[in-house]
Amino acid sequence: MDDEGEGPRTGQAAGFATRAIHEGDMPARGVAEQPVSPPIWMTADYLYEGLEHYADVINERRPGYVYGRYGNPTHVALHRVLASLEGAEAAWSFGSGMAAIHTALTSLLRAGDHIVAQRTLYGGTFALLTTVLPGYGIECSLADPEADAVAAQIRPSTKVVLVETLANPTFRVSDVAGIAAVCVEHGVSLVVDNSVASPYLFRPVELPGTALVVHSTTKYINGHSDLIGGSVAGPRHLIERIRHLAIQQGTTAGAFEAWLTLRGVQTLPLRVERQCSTAMTVAGALSGHPKVAAVGYAGLTDHPDHARAAALFAGKGYGAMLSLSLAGGYEAAVRMCDALRVARVGSSFGGLHTEICHPATTSHRQLSPEDRARAGIGDGMLRVAVGGEDPADLVEDFHQALEKA
């Protein structure tokens, strides 16, 4: 493995946007004029000077590249950017966010171990914890993302605590700092899914007690709705373990997807800053609307987690997603979505198109009605992922659609 992808190159003194743009610079061998856009290495394998050269590289006795599953120079550039933006020692990229979180957890857990996870999780993660990991002999308990609630669930066999910074789809803000302190006290590893917040708003690995931060790079890190990918960042020794698992499991990101992520991450601070600002405008415009029972957005001063979010995100924004709970329930949600003209019903978030979905029947369908109720996901709840459109157009669109709800 070539070790160029570990650690920041411009240094932590450089600003976030500067690192997002420059950390992915990839020197072109034999070319005096360096490319502004990093080139893509579209090759599955490599040729060697002889048998000893090949054996030395694959056995990591000398730097080099082996096979696409082991990474290539495009991956190295991406991993360098991701590690720098997270404030981590190293990072690795995956073919999906679910591959990233699966590998992160299985790098820390063994048969007989126990994991505590927050109650309100992305449906795919919930399914992984409740239907896949039990087959490995790993038990899971659910808790509210508060320090005392997590502490109450920790057992002698607990090895990992898993939380989302901003819970999808309620967008309650987890007590990440308090939970990290609990993990330090009990000698437990904390894994944070930071996909909704992005490293622009928050960098969990900077908290003592955080072992790994996971992202679906499909979302804000790429930001263009044109790839599926994931990443894990953290200390070098854990990422090395994860790298070996990714090689063995075949979950490393493809070179083209890594290149697309490199392209997208350069505009991460520009996109997220704008999207957070627009989300604040939309949340404020819909709060108090007679057909909206509740708006879930921590930027609103009456939100129960407003003070926590302000401290956690250091005034840079409150996220680009919000929930709307309609007074008319599921039928009103259907009528509203059918009437949208600018925002559209969509399956994901983090891109430049505003997308809206009904979590109870889509992203969180894996949860039973009882689990959804405990997680705060009602039948009238809609998840809104704010894109890059003009704020006034979105506000007008939601208002006219609500009239038909």
DANOR-V932747 format. One record per helix or strand of 3 or more residues. SS is the DSSP state (H for helix, E for strand). FROM is the first residue (numbers start at 1). TO is the last residue. If there is no record, write none. Layout:
BEGIN
SS & FROM & TO
SS & FROM & TO
END
This chain:
BEGIN
H & 3 & 5
H & 16 & 22
H & 51 & 58
H & 68 & 70
H & 73 & 86
E & 90 & 94
H & 97 & 106
E & 114 & 118
H & 123 & 136
E & 139 & 143
H & 147 & 153
E & 158 & 164
H & 176 & 186
E & 189 & 193
H & 198 & 201
H & 204 & 206
E & 210 & 215
E & 230 & 234
H & 236 & 249
H & 255 & 265
H & 268 & 286
E & 292 & 296
H & 306 & 312
E & 321 & 326
H & 329 & 339
E & 355 & 357
H & 359 & 361
H & 369 & 375
E & 381 & 385
H & 391 & 403
END
